[in-house]
Amino acid sequence: MKIRKCIAKKELFDHDFKTSAIHRKPKIPAGSEVQYIETICNFYGKYSKVKWNGFLYYVKPDDIEFVYA
């Protein structure tokens, strides 16, 4: 699987807030480069799975912008 690079459009947090609070995940600052892994869709909505600073986050797809080489 190819991992693509993205830029956070605004300050991001993990939408899985219970897991995020337990693991004390920091918020992703606006303009940070994140690694896009995949997009998932469930009963709660559509989320992009990204990796930043060693942590996995589930964020809204509209909040990231893909970087094309």
C-alpha positions as CSV (number, residue, x, y, z in Angstrom):
1,M,0.0,0.0,0.0
2,K,1.4,3.4,-1.0
3,I,1.3,6.0,1.8
4,R,0.4,9.5,0.5
5,K,1.4,12.8,2.1
6,C,-1.2,15.3,3.1
7,I,-1.3,18.7,4.8
8,A,-3.6,19.5,7.7
9,K,-5.8,22.5,6.6
10,K,-6.6,23.4,10.3
11,E,-5.7,22.1,13.8
12,L,-6.9,18.5,13.9
13,F,-7.8,16.1,16.7
14,D,-8.8,12.4,16.7
15,H,-12.5,11.9,16.2
16,D,-12.2,8.8,18.3
17,F,-12.0,11.0,21.4
18,K,-12.2,8.3,24.1
19,T,-9.1,6.5,22.7
20,S,-7.4,9.9,22.1
21,A,-7.9,10.9,25.7
22,I,-6.6,7.6,27.1
23,H,-3.4,7.8,24.9
24,R,-3.0,11.5,25.4
25,K,-2.6,12.2,21.7
26,P,-1.6,15.7,20.9
27,K,-3.6,17.8,18.4
28,I,-2.2,18.1,14.9
29,P,-1.2,21.7,14.2
30,A,-2.5,23.4,11.0
31,G,0.0,23.1,8.1
32,S,1.6,19.9,9.5
33,E,2.4,17.0,7.1
34,V,0.5,13.8,7.8
35,Q,0.6,10.4,6.2
36,Y,-2.7,9.3,4.6
37,I,-3.4,5.6,5.1
38,E,-7.0,5.0,4.1
39,T,-10.6,6.3,4.2
40,I,-13.3,4.4,6.1
41,C,-17.0,4.8,6.1
42,N,-19.3,3.7,9.0
43,F,-22.5,4.7,10.6
44,Y,-20.9,7.8,12.2
45,G,-19.6,9.2,8.9
46,K,-16.6,9.2,6.6
47,Y,-13.1,9.4,8.1
48,S,-9.6,9.4,6.8
49,K,-7.0,7.4,8.8
50,V,-3.8,9.4,9.0
51,K,-0.5,9.0,10.9
52,W,1.3,11.9,12.5
53,N,4.1,11.9,15.1
54,G,3.8,8.1,15.6
55,F,0.0,8.2,16.4
56,L,-2.9,7.1,14.3
57,Y,-5.8,9.6,13.9
58,Y,-9.3,9.5,12.4
59,V,-10.0,12.9,10.8
60,K,-12.6,14.3,8.5
61,P,-11.5,14.0,4.8
62,D,-12.3,17.7,4.2
63,D,-9.7,18.8,6.8
64,I,-6.7,17.4,4.9
65,E,-5.3,18.3,1.5
66,F,-3.3,15.9,-0.6
67,V,0.2,16.8,-1.8
68,Y,0.9,15.8,-5.3
69,A,4.5,15.4,-6.5
